[in-house]
Amino acid sequence: MDEESHERIRAVVASIPPGHTSTYGQVAADAGLPGRARLVGKILSEDGHDLPWHRVLRANGTAAPHIAQEQAARLREEGVFLVDGRLPRGQRP
């Protein structure tokens, strides 16, 4: 992965406002890297600690299992509530 792609993904994630969410796939598309959702997840897991990573969900509105509790708690602080571990249908990005 080149540094430019990395920075574009970081910029898109940084631009997600509090109280809003996006998906890994949408972040990739917005960064000009359609179809690279897994790359977004890799970047966030390796170097996303200073980004609002908790605002990025899977396409089905769920959090990744290994971070689900922390992600749900951070989203709750911003007024976003997961129901049964999932963003309600009408609220999905």
N, C-alpha and C positions, 0 to 999 in steps of 0.2 A: 504494500500500500504506500502511496506517495504522501508526502507531507501536506500537499495542497488538499487532497481529499480529506485527510484527517482534520485539517483546519476548517474546511467547509462544513463537515459534520458537527464539529464543536460549535461553530457559529450558529448553526440552525438550532441545536439543542439549547444554547444560551439564550436564544430569542423567544423561547416558549414562555409566555407570561405566567405568573403565579395564578393558580386556579384553572389552568388549561392543561390539556394533555395532547400528545401526538402519539403516533405509532412508529416503531422502528422503520417500517417501510416508507411512511410519509416523510420522516426525517431524511432518509436516503434520497428519496425523490426530490425533496426541497433542496438538498445539497448537490443536485445534479448527478446523482448516482442511483438511478432507479434499479430496483432489483438487488440492492446491496444491503438489505435490512440486517443481515448477520454481521456485516462489517460495522454497522452502527452499534450493535450489541457488544462487539469485541472492543471497540474504542471506548465505550462507556464503562465496560468492566475493567479495562486496563488503565484508563486515564481520565475517567469522568468524575472523579471525586469532587472537583471544584465546579461542576456543572449541575444544573437541575435535572439530573438523570432520572429522578423519581417521576417526572412528568412524561416519560416515554414508556408506553405500554405495548404489549403484543397486539397484533391485528384484531384479536378477538376481545380486546378490552381487559385482559388480565395482566398481572405482573408475573415476572419470571419467578418460579417457585422458591429459589434460594434467596430472594430479596423481598418476597411478597409482603411480609409483615412490616418491614421498615418502610417500604414504598407506600403501603396503604396508610401508615401513620403520618408520613410526610405529606401525602396528598390531603389527608383529613385536615391537617393544619392549614391548608390553603382552601378549604371548603369543598374539596372533591371527595366524594364518598364512594368506595367500592362496595357493592352489595354481593355477598357470597363470593368475595374475591374478584369481582368483575365490575367494570364500569357499566352502569345501566345503558341499555341499547340507545336510548335517545340522547345520551351524553357522549357517545363514542366519537372520537375525532374522524 
